[in-house]
């Protein structure tokens, strides 16, 4: 008879917080951001159901920590992509392409960031990370069109287009499902160029 598999206890985790976050990411990837409980994340991490409360008041607090990670990951990806581009229009195109790649390659983080329905007022760390992301992107749009309001509107249009195209790829809508990730990223980049050129 095969002996039962022993799962690690919380005291054996080098980092309980990280173990819980990784378990939650796995569950989100399988079921979406609303499809699991904190107790399930605990079991997935191999810890007691009481263990998470050392770090997270509830499931929303765990998701907020992951959303904060998602914003910081986006900022790193987007700024890296834009740094390799030329003028502001090309930097916005690079941002749009990187947006699609993030949506596909980091699906769970993407879904938590945009679909968990978290109240930013209740999670200041997440709100701050989102503002830092905006602060990194807004000057690029400002290089295309003057004035903060106009730059914000341009960034919103580019990001909305990239978001929609990414979801079309993931959900198999409008024929985008036949594209590769890179083909879809280039489609988003072309769209961003058109939007930016029209605004300049």
ChimeraX attribute file (.defattr): number of C-alpha atoms within 10 A of each C-alpha:
attribute: neighborCount
match mode: 1-to-1
recipient: residues
	/A:1	3
	/A:2	4
	/A:3	5
	/A:4	6
	/A:5	6
	/A:6	7
	/A:7	11
	/A:8	13
	/A:9	15
	/A:10	20
	/A:11	10
	/A:12	10
	/A:13	15
	/A:14	9
	/A:15	10
	/A:16	21
	/A:17	20
	/A:18	12
	/A:19	20
	/A:20	27
	/A:21	20
	/A:22	16
	/A:23	20
	/A:24	27
	/A:25	23
	/A:26	15
	/A:27	20
	/A:28	22
	/A:29	17
	/A:30	12
	/A:31	12
	/A:32	18
	/A:33	24
	/A:34	15
	/A:35	11
	/A:36	15
	/A:37	15
	/A:38	24
	/A:39	17
	/A:40	17
	/A:41	26
	/A:42	23
	/A:43	17
	/A:44	18
	/A:45	25
	/A:46	21
	/A:47	23
	/A:48	15
	/A:49	14
	/A:50	11
	/A:51	19
	/A:52	24
	/A:53	14
	/A:54	9
	/A:55	12
	/A:56	17
	/A:57	11
	/A:58	13
	/A:59	19
	/A:60	20
	/A:61	18
	/A:62	20
	/A:63	26
	/A:64	25
	/A:65	19
	/A:66	22
	/A:67	28
	/A:68	22
	/A:69	20
	/A:70	24
	/A:71	24
	/A:72	17
	/A:73	17
	/A:74	24
	/A:75	21
	/A:76	13
	/A:77	16
	/A:78	23
	/A:79	17
	/A:80	14
	/A:81	19
	/A:82	23
	/A:83	11
	/A:84	10
	/A:85	15
	/A:86	11
	/A:87	12
	/A:88	19
	/A:89	23
	/A:90	19
	/A:91	25
	/A:92	32
	/A:93	29
	/A:94	27
	/A:95	32
	/A:96	33
	/A:97	29
	/A:98	25
	/A:99	25
	/A:100	28
	/A:101	18
	/A:102	21
	/A:103	22
	/A:104	17
	/A:105	12
	/A:106	16
	/A:107	17
	/A:108	25
	/A:109	26
	/A:110	21
	/A:111	18
	/A:112	25
	/A:113	24
	/A:114	14
	/A:115	14
	/A:116	17
	/A:117	13
	/A:118	17
	/A:119	12
	/A:120	13
	/A:121	9
	/A:122	12
	/A:123	16
	/A:124	13
	/A:125	16
	/A:126	26
	/A:127	18
	/A:128	14
	/A:129	20
	/A:130	21
	/A:131	13
	/A:132	14
	/A:133	19
	/A:134	15
	/A:135	12
	/A:136	13
	/A:137	21
	/A:138	18
	/A:139	17
	/A:140	20
	/A:141	26
	/A:142	18
	/A:143	16
	/A:144	20
	/A:145	20
	/A:146	13
	/A:147	11
	/A:148	13
	/A:149	12
	/A:150	15
	/A:151	21
	/A:152	18
	/A:153	15
	/A:154	24
	/A:155	25
	/A:156	14
	/A:157	16
	/A:158	24
	/A:159	19
	/A:160	14
	/A:161	18
	/A:162	27
	/A:163	17
	/A:164	13
	/A:165	25
	/A:166	27
	/A:167	17
	/A:168	16
	/A:169	22
	/A:170	16
	/A:171	12
	/A:172	13
	/A:173	12
	/A:174	10
	/A:175	10
	/A:176	19
	/A:177	16
	/A:178	12
	/A:179	13
	/A:180	11
	/A:181	20
	/A:182	13
	/A:183	13
	/A:184	22
	/A:185	26
	/A:186	18
	/A:187	21
	/A:188	28
	/A:189	27
	/A:190	18
	/A:191	21
	/A:192	29
	/A:193	21
	/A:194	14
	/A:195	19
	/A:196	22
	/A:197	12
	/A:198	10
	/A:199	15
	/A:200	12
